């Protein structure tokens, strides 16, 4: 059974940092692109970042470039999102998601972890 | 790439046919996915590559379109289809989602 489990969310002050983790199981992690997607309260889904299988390609939505870093550890079946210089508008539920090998759809998602940026 | 979804809200009865459209600002070569999202749950992939139905998704869901204009159709609306639906393009980086369509059951 494919599983993705996020952790690391919580309350953080503006300007602070947090590192999200996504532990995966049930599939060959190193075969797949992976993404982070977020949903701010009362808003729609927003794609945040993705990373290819060997970490040779990473991309970010403009609003997080220079502040967030996506990474992965294929040996530990884990995906990460390092979030620095956080702003109130980064408050959201953050989901990790797997990209299907042939269709580019995000075919498996975690349940999400809430990050709240507030003083 | 901008993804424009319409309508933003639809209220329909059980058994109705519901159509949601998504327009891309540029040709996205059919790299278009549709998701269903219910409150408190993870989004679910319904359709990928414009028309490929994901395993386990009911056949009342279908996708069509090409280039810049795409459609998600629910052929006979069921109570469990109450949710927000999103399109997503994956042709250009960064990926982008449409604004969402909330489907309400009358």
HADDOCK unambig.tbl for C-alpha pairs under 7 A between the chains (distance, minus, plus):
assign (segid A and resid 44 and name CA) (segid B and resid 99 and name CA) 5.96 0.50 0.50
assign (segid A and resid 44 and name CA) (segid B and resid 100 and name CA) 6.33 0.50 0.50
assign (segid A and resid 45 and name CA) (segid B and resid 97 and name CA) 6.54 0.50 0.50
assign (segid A and resid 46 and name CA) (segid B and resid 97 and name CA) 6.35 0.50 0.50
assign (segid A and resid 47 and name CA) (segid B and resid 95 and name CA) 6.26 0.50 0.50
assign (segid A and resid 47 and name CA) (segid B and resid 96 and name CA) 6.13 0.50 0.50
assign (segid A and resid 59 and name CA) (segid B and resid 94 and name CA) 6.70 0.50 0.50
assign (segid A and resid 60 and name CA) (segid B and resid 94 and name CA) 6.46 0.50 0.50
assign (segid A and resid 61 and name CA) (segid B and resid 94 and name CA) 5.97 0.50 0.50
assign (segid A and resid 103 and name CA) (segid B and resid 48 and name CA) 5.95 0.50 0.50
assign (segid A and resid 103 and name CA) (segid B and resid 49 and name CA) 5.51 0.50 0.50
assign (segid A and resid 104 and name CA) (segid B and resid 90 and name CA) 6.39 0.50 0.50
assign (segid A and resid 105 and name CA) (segid B and resid 33 and name CA) 5.81 0.50 0.50
assign (segid A and resid 105 and name CA) (segid B and resid 48 and name CA) 5.35 0.50 0.50
assign (segid A and resid 106 and name CA) (segid B and resid 45 and name CA) 6.48 0.50 0.50
assign (segid A and resid 107 and name CA) (segid B and resid 45 and name CA) 5.50 0.50 0.50
assign (segid A and resid 109 and name CA) (segid B and resid 42 and name CA) 6.04 0.50 0.50
assign (segid A and resid 109 and name CA) (segid B and resid 43 and name CA) 6.86 0.50 0.50
assign (segid A and resid 110 and name CA) (segid B and resid 42 and name CA) 6.31 0.50 0.50
assign (segid A and resid 111 and name CA) (segid B and resid 41 and name CA) 6.28 0.50 0.50
assign (segid A and resid 111 and name CA) (segid B and resid 42 and name CA) 5.08 0.50 0.50
